[in-house]
Amino acid sequence: MKIGKLEYILLAVAVIVFLISCIVTERSARIAVILGVVEEIIPESPKVALTFDDGPHELYTPKLLEGLKERDVTATFFIIGKNVDGSEEIIKSMQDDGHLIGNHTFSHVQLSKISDDAACAEIWKANTTIFDAIGKIPVYIRPPFGSWTEELTSAVEMQVVMWDVDPMDWKYQNADRIVNHVLSKAADGDIILLHDVYPASVEAALRIVDELKERGFEFVTVEEILLD
Ligand SMILES: [Zn+2]
């Protein structure tokens, strides 16, 4: 069979494509090695997650959201379902600003003290209410009082989020005390518990952000901490 001009051209094109792909692959491999070395040389910044329970509050939550936005920081909000009514715009702003929204039951009940059926109803009622506001069902739950049972883990298939640092802001409601407690404890990978329903907590949260940023910390959602 005689090889025509067209076949020669096609063969030449195939060879050129093959050679280019070899060069690109070789370069990509080199770049990957260089990036790997760079990652090892430059350590990652320590990360912490601010979490806010019991909101939203009509005054203090918007103030907090404004402060977090100014500082380009994302956080996680565990919302009480019954607080959603009338606060839909606040929750939408949370979502628009990139914060993670989680479930804190519908009426802030101690889940281990009620039947599993009643506990599931509390959780799903909150999920439905949040879904109606933002079009997304929460994946994460913080049980009020940290009260949870193994049975609930298999019943609701949500990820439970506890905490590492608890300044008991709801009890003291003193910004200096909250700030000092968190700054003395916060370490890489910590989840910090606060409540966006007290003015002292909001003031403290923003001061904590400023100070920990100064120390090189990065603020992420709990999802980023838990998936890391
Ligand atoms: Zn709570």
Boltz pocket constraint, residues with backbone or C-beta under 6 A from the ligand:
constraints:
  - pocket:
      binder: B
      contacts: [[A, 53], [A, 54], [A, 104], [A, 108], [A, 144], [A, 145]]
      max_distance: 6.0
